[in-house]
Amino acid sequence: MTSLWRSLGVAAGLVVLAAGLAYGWPWSTDMVKQPSVRPQEDPRLPPPGSVPRQGKEPAMDRVQAGERLRNPVEPGPVSTENGKHLFQIYCALCHGPDAKGGGPVASKFVPPPDLTLDLFRQRPDGFLYGTIRDGGALMPGQGDALSPRERWDIVNYLRTLQQKSSQDRVRQESSAPRKK
């Protein structure tokens, strides 16, 4: 009888050991608890001071950007159309589709400026680029969301809107009745 109990004990021990090996011991779960991005979770920010593969833009405020940076992107139809598409995604919520400051969320905050005014038309392209990249007094920067090329495309589109607005103003002034 003792050998039967002993055999059953050994068999039960082997079953428990086999189940433990099949499931995995604590040292075999290291792949379960790893740092990874879960679905719908933001990716980690790069470490401070890290340089992206494309290089790093020099740090400067928008006034310095206006003085130093020149628009390397030719303002052709492709750039303007891409800028329009990006403007509708990133800028039109506040600035409106025509950049006059009447976007759908503009009433919730301090109203954004009309970007077609002479004040912004006279600013250099680099100033607009630096504002898009780093933000303004109340505007958040879009530097993390947009590549340099995309920012320049938006600048080219803004210049198109400014030119169109200027032409519309001239037409309105010329067609308005003259006061005597």
C-alpha positions in Angstrom: 0.0 0.0 0.0 2.9 2.3 0.8 4.4 1.9 -2.7 1.0 2.7 -4.2 0.9 6.0 -2.3 4.4 6.7 -3.1 3.8 6.1 -6.8 0.7 8.3 -6.7 2.7 11.0 -4.9 5.5 10.9 -7.5 2.9 10.9 -10.3 1.1 13.9 -8.8 4.4 15.7 -8.3 5.3 15.1 -12.0 1.9 16.4 -13.1 2.4 19.6 -11.0 5.9 20.0 -12.3 4.8 19.5 -15.9 1.9 22.0 -15.5 4.4 24.5 -14.0 6.8 24.1 -16.9 4.0 24.3 -19.5 2.6 27.6 -18.0 6.0 29.1 -17.3 7.9 30.0 -14.2 8.4 33.6 -13.2 11.7 33.9 -15.0 10.0 33.1 -18.3 7.5 36.0 -18.1 10.0 38.7 -18.8 8.6 39.4 -22.3 5.1 40.1 -20.8 6.3 42.9 -18.6 8.3 45.0 -21.1 8.2 48.7 -21.9 6.1 49.0 -25.0 3.4 51.2 -26.5 -0.1 49.9 -26.0 -2.9 50.5 -28.5 -4.3 54.1 -28.3 -1.3 55.2 -26.1 0.9 58.1 -27.1 4.5 57.1 -28.0 7.2 58.1 -25.6 8.8 61.5 -26.1 12.5 61.4 -27.2 15.0 62.0 -24.4 16.0 65.6 -23.8 18.8 66.8 -26.1 18.4 63.9 -28.6 18.9 64.8 -32.2 16.5 63.4 -34.9 17.9 61.6 -37.8 17.1 64.5 -40.1 19.2 66.9 -38.0 18.0 69.5 -35.6 16.8 73.0 -36.3 18.7 75.7 -34.4 16.8 77.1 -31.4 15.5 80.7 -32.1 12.5 82.7 -31.4 10.2 83.8 -34.3 11.8 87.3 -34.6 15.2 85.7 -35.1 13.6 83.1 -37.4 12.3 86.0 -39.5 15.7 87.5 -39.8 17.7 84.3 -40.4 15.4 81.8 -42.3 14.6 82.0 -45.9 11.8 80.0 -47.6 13.5 77.1 -49.4 10.3 75.8 -50.9 9.2 77.2 -54.2 5.6 78.5 -53.8 4.2 76.4 -56.7 0.8 74.7 -57.0 1.9 71.5 -55.3 3.3 73.3 -52.2 0.3 75.6 -52.0 -2.2 72.7 -52.3 -0.3 70.8 -49.6 -0.2 73.9 -47.4 -4.0 74.4 -47.9 -4.6 70.8 -46.8 -2.4 71.1 -43.7 -3.8 74.5 -42.9 -7.3 73.0 -42.8 -6.1 70.3 -40.4 -3.8 72.3 -38.0 -4.8 76.0 -38.4 -8.4 76.5 -39.6 -9.9 75.4 -36.2 -8.8 78.7 -34.8 -7.9 80.9 -37.7 -10.8 79.9 -39.9 -10.6 78.5 -43.5 -9.8 81.9 -44.9 -7.2 82.8 -42.1 -9.4 85.7 -41.0 -9.7 84.4 -37.4 -13.2 83.0 -37.4 -12.6 79.3 -36.8 -15.1 77.1 -35.0 -13.2 77.2 -31.7 -12.2 80.8 -31.9 -15.2 81.9 -29.7 -13.9 79.6 -26.9 -10.5 81.5 -26.6 -9.0 84.8 -27.2 -9.9 85.4 -30.9 -6.9 84.6 -33.1 -5.7 87.4 -35.4 -6.6 87.8 -39.1 -3.5 86.5 -40.9 -4.4 88.4 -44.1 -3.8 91.8 -42.5 -0.9 94.0 -43.7 0.8 93.4 -40.4 1.3 89.7 -41.2 1.8 90.3 -44.9 4.8 92.5 -44.1 6.4 89.9 -41.8 9.1 87.7 -43.4 8.4 84.1 -44.3 10.8 83.0 -41.5 8.7 84.8 -38.9 5.6 82.9 -40.0 7.6 79.7 -40.1 8.9 80.3 -36.6 5.4 81.0 -35.3 4.0 77.8 -36.8 7.0 75.9 -35.3 7.1 77.4 -31.8 3.8 79.1 -31.4 2.9 82.6 -30.5 1.7 84.4 -27.4 -1.4 82.3 -27.1 -0.9 79.9 -30.1 0.5 76.4 -29.4 3.5 75.4 -31.6 3.1 72.8 -34.2 6.8 71.9 -34.4 6.2 68.3 -33.3 3.3 67.7 -35.6 4.7 69.2 -38.8 7.9 68.6 -40.7 9.9 71.7 -41.9 8.7 71.1 -45.4 5.1 71.1 -44.3 5.6 74.3 -42.3 7.0 76.0 -45.4 4.0 74.7 -47.4 1.7 76.4 -44.9 3.6 79.6 -45.2 3.3 79.5 -49.0 -0.5 78.9 -48.7 -0.8 81.8 -46.2 1.0 84.0 -48.7 -1.6 83.0 -51.3 -4.4 83.8 -49.0 -2.9 87.2 -48.2 -2.4 88.0 -51.8 -6.0 87.0 -52.6 -7.3 89.1 -49.6 -5.3 92.1 -50.8 -6.7 91.8 -54.3 -10.2 91.5 -52.9 -9.7 94.7 -50.8 -8.4 96.6 -53.8 -11.5 95.5 -55.8 -13.9 96.5 -53.0 -12.2 99.9 -52.7 -12.3 100.6 -56.4 -16.0 99.6 -56.7 -17.1 101.5 -53.6 -18.8 104.8 -54.4 -16.5 107.8 -54.0 -17.4 110.5 -51.5 -17.3 114.0 -52.8 
